[in-house]
Amino acid sequence: MSFSSQQLHDALRTCSLRLSTQPSCYWVAYSGGMDSHILLHAIAQCRNKIDAEIKAIYVEHGLQAVSHDWASHCEEVCQQLKIPLSVIHVDAKAKKGESPEAAARTARYEALATVMSSNDVMLTAQHERDQTETLFLQLMRGAGTRGLSAMPELTTLGKGQLYRPLLNVGYLSLQDYAQQHGLQWIDDPSNQESRFDRNLLRNDVLPLLRERWSSLDTTVRRVASQQAEAQQLLSELAAQDSATLIDAVGALAIPELLLLSAARQRNVLRFWLENSGMRPPSAKKLAQLQHDAINAAEDRNPCVSWQGCEVRRYRDRLYAMPPLQELDTNISLDWQPGQTLVLPAASGILLSRAVKGQGVFLDGQATLKYRRGGERCQPAGKTGHTSLKKLFQEAGIPPWQRNRTPLVYVDDELAAIPGLCVCEPFAASGEMSGFELDWQPN
């Protein structure tokens, strides 16, 4: 049975019901290939039934010498269909150690996200066979339940949503549609290069499996759906388990985590890291996290890291963060109170607000420095000087933040530690003009 524009219209109506709103714009991610050409053509056929703008976008990755010609082809097709086209140029070359496929995919989706508004939906043309390829790729990488869910039908992209309306449509049905409507498309020669994993599966492995098991794609689609449902249950369980484990700053409480089984601990850790915006850890890194961080002695401060993420322990909490940039603690910055100061090495910003009778009195040249060792301060209202090390310990400031905490000096004398205390004799009182300091770490 051939695919039809009515099927696409029904899918878009289902999408709007799932979103509980009518999208303001449908973008079609158009590459010039057969699949996206079919998607573009079909939405043009049913546009009179759609109460939304329809636009197309072509991402020119520059990896092929003829990519400029492909952009021209896409422009001609869009002119014929009377659908406006945006062309975005990206650098999709892989960085050292990065897969060319992953680099191109990341660059493409990042480009697509840039055009999205909050009520927009991006349509991509992945179909049933693409889903099969994705699941097999994830299987070969040793993926867990989330990876074996393959591609979701609906997910977020930038400020809007990404929807794959053809994900349950068979490849042969799409071929029939293209032939019936006399569509002309671009065949990317790189799709025949079996050095790429997906192409090896598409051209060599999966055709052989389909000869033996003709229902392969339908079966794989069912498996992916079951894995997605299982992942949903795991996420719901993790949300319940972590409800009382995550504090106001997003740190994870270790004593309560240890009350769970090892499997539920891993489930919570994955959930916590995902919601912290971190890259998911491999099974090896997750095991290291359990062994080296969760089960470490309370006085140890281990750090488990992988690409784009560091998980550190302090006392009975775990903290997830991007890798810390190296900070030169010998620098000294002139500072004009009242101005927002962006701190070096992505260590945050320093805000200040003029107040009367409160905060720090800055009668002199204010500079900002960092801890070099041996600094002492007499907190306002207390007797005697105390080392910064002891002040940090008493305040529960994690060790990795201590050397990154900005110190405010007035004429080379320590005057305040933002977020911690004002030093004597720099505490404003009475009618004195002072400044409240607010350090916001990244």
C-alpha positions as CSV (number, residue, x, y, z in Angstrom):
1,M,0.0,0.0,0.0
2,S,1.4,3.4,-1.0
3,F,1.9,6.2,1.3
4,S,-0.4,9.2,0.9
5,S,-0.6,12.9,1.8
6,Q,-3.8,12.0,3.8
7,Q,-1.6,9.7,6.0
8,L,0.7,12.6,6.6
9,H,-2.2,14.9,7.5
10,D,-3.5,12.4,10.0
11,A,-0.1,12.1,11.5
12,L,0.2,15.9,11.9
13,R,-3.2,16.0,13.5
14,T,-2.1,13.4,16.0
15,C,1.1,15.4,16.7
16,S,-1.0,18.5,17.5
17,L,-3.2,16.5,19.8
18,R,-0.1,15.2,21.7
19,L,1.2,18.7,22.0
20,S,-2.3,20.0,23.1
21,T,-1.8,22.9,20.7
22,Q,-1.9,23.7,17.0
23,P,1.7,24.4,15.8
24,S,2.2,27.9,14.3
25,C,4.8,26.6,11.8
26,Y,5.8,23.2,10.3
27,W,9.4,23.2,9.1
28,V,10.5,20.4,6.8
29,A,14.1,19.3,7.1
30,Y,14.8,18.9,3.4
31,S,18.0,17.3,2.2
32,G,17.1,16.8,-1.5
33,G,17.0,13.0,-1.0
34,M,14.0,10.8,-1.7
35,D,12.6,10.5,1.8
36,S,12.6,14.3,2.6
37,H,11.4,15.1,-0.9
38,I,8.4,12.8,-0.3
39,L,7.7,14.5,3.0
40,L,7.9,18.0,1.4
41,H,5.7,17.0,-1.5
42,A,3.1,15.3,0.7
43,I,2.8,18.3,3.0
44,A,2.4,20.6,0.0
45,Q,-0.5,18.4,-1.2
46,C,-2.4,18.8,2.1
47,R,-1.4,22.3,3.0
48,N,-5.0,23.6,2.5
49,K,-6.0,21.4,5.5
50,I,-3.2,22.7,7.7
51,D,-3.7,25.8,9.8
52,A,0.0,26.6,10.1
53,E,2.8,28.0,8.1
54,I,4.9,25.5,6.1
55,K,8.6,26.2,5.5
56,A,11.6,24.1,4.4
57,I,15.2,24.2,5.6
58,Y,18.3,22.8,3.9
59,V,21.5,22.4,5.9
60,E,24.6,22.6,3.6
61,H,27.3,20.7,5.4
62,G,30.0,21.2,2.8
63,L,31.3,17.6,3.1
64,Q,30.6,17.0,-0.6
65,A,32.0,19.0,-3.5
66,V,28.5,19.1,-5.1
67,S,26.7,20.2,-2.0
68,H,26.1,23.7,-3.5
69,D,24.4,22.0,-6.5
70,W,22.2,20.1,-4.1
71,A,21.2,23.4,-2.5
72,S,20.2,24.7,-5.9
73,H,18.1,21.6,-6.6
74,C,16.3,22.1,-3.2
75,E,15.6,25.7,-4.1
76,E,14.1,24.7,-7.5
77,V,11.9,22.1,-5.9
78,C,10.7,24.5,-3.2
79,Q,9.9,27.1,-5.8
80,Q,7.8,24.6,-7.7
81,L,5.9,23.6,-4.5
82,K,5.7,27.3,-3.4
83,I,7.3,26.5,0.0
84,P,9.8,29.0,1.3
85,L,13.3,27.6,1.8
86,S,16.0,28.6,4.3
87,V,19.6,27.4,3.6
88,I,22.0,27.2,6.5
89,H,25.7,26.6,6.0
90,V,27.6,24.6,8.7
91,D,31.0,23.2,9.3
92,A,30.3,19.5,9.8
93,K,33.9,18.3,9.8
94,A,34.7,15.8,12.6
95,K,37.0,16.9,15.4
96,K,39.8,14.7,16.5
97,G,38.4,11.4,17.9
98,E,34.9,12.2,16.7
99,S,32.9,10.0,14.3
100,P,32.2,11.7,11.0
101,E,28.7,10.5,11.1
102,A,28.1,11.9,14.6
103,A,29.8,15.2,13.7
104,A,27.5,15.6,10.6
105,R,24.4,14.7,12.6
106,T,25.2,17.0,15.5
107,A,25.9,19.9,13.2
108,R,22.7,19.3,11.3
109,Y,20.4,19.2,14.3
110,E,22.2,22.2,15.9
111,A,21.5,24.1,12.7
112,L,17.9,23.0,12.6
113,A,17.4,24.1,16.2
114,T,18.4,27.7,15.4
115,V,15.3,28.4,13.3
116,M,12.8,27.1,15.8
117,S,10.3,29.2,17.8
118,S,8.4,28.0,20.8
119,N,5.4,26.8,18.9
120,D,7.2,25.4,15.8
121,V,7.5,21.8,14.8
122,M,10.4,20.4,12.8
123,L,9.5,17.5,10.5
124,T,12.2,15.0,9.6
125,A,11.7,12.1,7.2
126,Q,13.2,9.1,9.0
127,H,11.1,6.0,8.2
128,E,10.7,2.4,9.4
129,R,14.0,1.2,7.9
130,D,15.8,4.1,9.5
131,Q,14.4,3.0,12.8
132,T,15.7,-0.5,12.2
133,E,19.2,0.8,11.4
134,T,19.2,3.0,14.5
135,L,18.3,0.1,16.8
136,F,21.0,-2.2,15.3
137,L,23.6,0.6,15.7
138,Q,22.6,1.1,19.3
139,L,22.8,-2.7,19.9
140,M,26.3,-2.8,18.5
141,R,27.3,0.0,20.8
142,G,26.0,-1.9,23.8
143,A,23.3,0.6,24.5
144,G,20.8,0.2,27.3
145,T,17.0,0.6,27.4
146,R,17.1,4.2,26.3
147,G,19.4,3.6,23.3
148,L,17.3,0.5,22.2
149,S,14.3,2.7,22.1
150,A,15.9,4.1,18.9
151,M,14.5,7.3,17.6
152,P,11.5,8.9,19.4
153,E,8.6,10.0,17.3
154,L,8.3,13.3,19.1
155,T,11.0,15.1,21.1
156,T,12.2,18.6,21.8
157,L,14.4,20.5,19.4
158,G,15.7,24.0,20.4
159,K,12.7,26.1,21.5
160,G,10.2,23.8,19.6
161,Q,9.5,20.2,18.9
162,L,10.9,17.6,16.4
163,Y,8.4,15.2,14.9
164,R,9.1,12.1,12.7
165,P,5.7,11.5,11.0
166,L,7.1,8.7,8.7
167,L,8.7,6.6,11.4
168,N,6.0,3.9,11.1
169,V,5.9,4.0,7.3
170,G,7.5,1.3,5.2
171,Y,10.3,2.1,2.8
172,L,8.5,0.4,-0.1
173,S,5.4,2.5,0.5
174,L,7.5,5.6,0.2
175,Q,9.1,4.3,-3.0
176,D,5.7,3.8,-4.5
177,Y,4.7,7.4,-3.6
178,A,7.8,8.8,-5.2
179,Q,7.2,6.8,-8.4
180,Q,3.5,7.7,-8.6
181,H,4.3,11.4,-8.4
182,G,7.3,11.3,-10.6
183,L,9.6,12.9,-8.0
184,Q,13.2,13.6,-8.8
185,W,15.7,13.5,-6.0
186,I,19.4,13.6,-5.2
187,D,21.3,10.3,-4.4
188,D,24.2,11.1,-2.1
189,P,27.2,8.9,-3.3
190,S,28.5,8.7,0.3
191,N,25.5,6.5,1.1
192,Q,27.2,3.7,-0.7
193,E,30.4,3.9,1.4
194,S,30.4,0.9,3.7
195,R,33.1,2.4,5.9
196,F,30.3,4.2,7.6
197,D,28.5,2.0,10.1
198,R,25.0,2.9,9.1
199,N,25.7,2.3,5.4
200,L,27.2,-1.1,6.2
201,L,24.0,-2.1,7.9
202,R,21.8,-0.5,5.3
203,N,23.6,-2.0,2.2
204,D,25.1,-5.3,3.4
205,V,23.7,-6.6,6.7
206,L,20.0,-5.8,6.8
207,P,19.1,-6.8,3.3
208,L,20.4,-10.3,4.1
209,L,18.3,-10.4,7.3
210,R,15.2,-9.2,5.4
211,E,15.6,-12.1,3.0
212,R,15.4,-14.5,5.9
213,W,12.9,-12.5,8.1
214,S,10.6,-10.5,5.8
215,S,8.9,-8.8,8.8
216,L,12.2,-7.6,10.2
217,D,11.4,-3.9,10.2
218,T,8.0,-4.3,11.7
219,T,9.4,-6.6,14.4
220,V,12.2,-4.2,15.2
221,R,9.7,-1.3,15.4
222,R,7.8,-3.3,18.0
223,V,10.9,-4.0,20.0
224,A,11.9,-0.3,20.0
225,S,8.4,0.6,21.1
226,Q,8.6,-1.9,24.0
227,Q,12.0,-0.5,25.0
228,A,10.6,3.0,24.9
229,E,7.8,1.9,27.3
230,A,10.3,0.2,29.6
231,Q,12.4,3.4,29.6
232,Q,9.4,5.4,30.5
233,L,8.7,3.1,33.5
234,L,12.4,3.4,34.6
235,S,12.2,7.2,34.4
236,E,9.0,7.3,36.5
237,L,10.7,5.0,39.1
238,A,13.8,7.2,39.1
239,A,11.7,10.3,39.6
240,Q,10.0,8.7,42.6
241,D,13.3,7.4,44.0
242,S,15.1,10.8,43.6
243,A,12.2,13.0,44.9
244,T,13.9,13.4,48.3
245,L,17.5,12.8,47.2
246,I,18.2,16.1,45.2
247,D,18.7,19.3,47.2
248,A,18.1,22.9,46.2
249,V,21.4,23.2,44.3
250,G,20.9,20.0,42.4
251,A,23.3,17.9,44.5
252,L,22.5,14.2,45.2
253,A,22.3,12.9,48.8
254,I,24.5,9.8,49.1
255,P,23.1,8.3,52.4
256,E,19.6,8.1,51.0
257,L,20.9,6.8,47.7
258,L,22.7,3.9,49.5
259,L,19.3,2.7,50.8
260,L,18.4,1.7,47.2
261,S,19.5,-1.4,45.4
262,A,22.5,-1.2,43.2
263,A,20.3,-1.3,40.1
264,R,18.0,1.5,41.4
265,Q,21.1,3.5,42.3
266,R,22.3,3.4,38.7
267,N,18.8,4.3,37.5
268,V,18.7,7.3,39.7
269,L,22.2,8.4,38.7
270,R,21.3,8.2,35.0
271,F,18.1,10.2,35.7
272,W,19.9,12.8,37.8
273,L,22.7,13.3,35.2
274,E,20.2,13.7,32.3
275,N,18.2,16.3,34.2
276,S,21.5,18.1,35.1
277,G,22.1,18.5,31.4
278,M,25.1,16.1,31.4
279,R,26.2,13.6,28.7
280,P,25.2,10.0,29.8
281,P,28.0,7.9,31.2
282,S,29.1,4.6,29.8
283,A,28.4,1.5,31.8
284,K,32.0,1.5,32.8
285,K,31.9,5.1,34.0
286,L,28.6,4.4,35.9
287,A,30.2,1.5,37.7
288,Q,33.2,3.7,38.5
289,L,30.8,6.3,39.9
290,Q,29.2,3.8,42.2
291,H,32.5,2.4,43.4
292,D,34.8,5.4,43.6
293,A,32.3,8.2,44.5
294,I,29.3,6.8,46.2
295,N,31.1,4.2,48.3
296,A,34.2,6.4,49.1
297,A,34.9,7.5,52.7
298,E,33.1,10.7,53.7
299,D,36.4,12.6,54.0
300,R,37.4,11.8,50.5
301,N,36.7,14.1,47.5
302,P,36.8,11.8,44.4
303,C,36.1,13.0,40.9
304,V,34.8,10.8,38.1
305,S,34.9,12.4,34.7
306,W,34.0,11.7,31.1
307,Q,33.5,13.9,28.0
308,G,31.6,17.0,29.0
309,C,31.0,16.0,32.6
310,E,32.6,15.8,36.0
311,V,30.9,14.2,39.1
312,R,32.5,15.2,42.4
313,R,31.8,14.2,45.9
314,Y,32.0,16.5,49.0
315,R,30.9,15.2,52.3
316,D,27.6,13.3,51.7
317,R,26.7,14.9,48.4
318,L,27.4,14.3,44.7
319,Y,27.7,17.3,42.4
320,A,27.5,17.1,38.5
321,M,29.1,19.9,36.4
322,P,30.9,20.6,33.2
323,P,34.7,20.1,33.4
324,L,36.3,23.0,35.3
325,Q,38.4,25.3,33.2
326,E,41.9,26.0,34.5
327,L,42.1,29.3,36.5
328,D,45.2,31.4,36.9
329,T,44.9,32.3,40.6
330,N,47.7,34.9,40.2
331,I,45.5,37.3,38.3
332,S,44.3,40.6,39.8
333,L,41.3,42.4,38.2
334,D,40.5,46.1,38.8
335,W,36.8,46.3,39.6
336,Q,34.3,49.2,39.6
337,P,31.6,48.4,42.2
338,G,28.1,48.5,40.8
339,Q,29.1,46.9,37.6
340,T,28.6,43.2,36.7
341,L,31.9,41.5,36.4
342,V,32.3,38.3,34.3
343,L,34.8,36.2,36.0
344,P,37.6,34.3,34.2
345,A,37.7,30.6,33.4
346,A,33.9,30.4,33.4
347,S,33.9,30.8,37.2
348,G,30.6,32.9,37.1
349,I,29.7,36.5,37.5
350,L,30.0,39.0,40.4
351,L,27.0,41.3,41.0
352,S,27.0,44.2,43.4
353,R,24.2,46.5,44.6
354,A,24.6,49.8,46.4
355,V,22.9,49.8,49.9
356,K,23.1,52.1,52.9
357,G,24.4,50.8,56.2
358,Q,25.0,47.2,54.9
359,G,27.4,45.2,52.9
360,V,31.0,46.1,52.3
361,F,32.4,49.6,52.5
362,L,34.7,50.2,49.5
363,D,36.5,53.4,50.2
364,G,39.6,52.8,48.0
365,Q,40.8,50.9,45.0
366,A,38.8,47.7,44.7
367,T,40.4,44.7,43.1
368,L,39.4,41.1,42.7
369,K,41.9,38.4,43.4
370,Y,41.9,34.6,44.0
371,R,43.1,32.5,46.9
372,R,46.8,31.8,46.9
373,G,47.2,30.3,50.4
374,G,47.6,31.7,53.9
375,E,44.8,34.4,53.6
376,R,43.0,35.2,56.9
377,C,39.9,37.3,57.6
378,Q,38.1,38.7,60.7
379,P,34.4,38.3,59.8
380,A,32.4,41.3,60.7
381,G,30.9,41.0,64.2
382,K,33.4,38.3,65.3
383,T,36.6,38.4,67.3
384,G,39.9,37.2,66.0
385,H,41.1,36.3,62.6
386,T,40.3,33.0,60.9
387,S,42.0,31.3,58.0
388,L,40.0,31.1,54.7
389,K,40.3,27.4,54.8
390,K,38.4,27.2,58.1
391,L,35.8,29.6,56.9
392,F,35.2,27.6,53.8
393,Q,35.0,24.3,55.7
394,E,32.5,25.8,58.2
395,A,30.4,27.2,55.4
396,G,30.4,23.8,53.6
397,I,31.9,25.2,50.4
398,P,33.2,22.3,48.2
399,P,37.0,22.2,47.8
400,W,36.8,22.8,44.0
401,Q,35.0,26.1,44.5
402,R,37.4,27.5,47.2
403,N,40.2,28.5,44.8
404,R,37.6,29.8,42.4
405,T,35.8,32.0,44.9
406,P,36.5,35.7,44.1
407,L,38.1,37.7,46.9
408,V,37.5,41.5,47.1
409,Y,40.4,43.6,48.2
410,V,40.5,47.3,49.0
411,D,43.9,48.8,48.7
412,D,45.5,45.4,48.9
413,E,43.6,44.4,52.1
414,L,41.1,41.6,52.1
415,A,37.7,43.2,52.5
416,A,35.0,40.6,51.6
417,I,34.4,37.1,50.4
418,P,31.3,37.3,48.3
419,G,28.6,34.9,49.5
420,L,30.5,34.2,52.7
421,C,31.3,37.3,54.8
422,V,32.6,40.9,55.0
423,C,35.9,41.4,56.8
424,E,36.5,44.0,59.6
425,P,36.9,46.9,59.3
426,F,35.1,47.0,55.9
427,A,31.5,46.3,57.2
428,A,29.2,49.3,56.3
429,S,26.9,50.5,59.1
430,G,24.7,53.4,60.0
431,E,24.7,56.0,57.2
432,M,27.7,54.5,55.4
433,S,27.4,53.5,51.8
434,G,28.0,49.9,51.2
435,F,27.6,47.2,48.5
436,E,25.9,43.9,48.7
437,L,27.9,41.3,46.8
438,D,26.4,38.3,44.9
439,W,28.7,35.8,43.4
440,Q,26.9,33.4,41.0
441,P,29.1,30.5,40.1
442,N,28.5,28.8,36.7
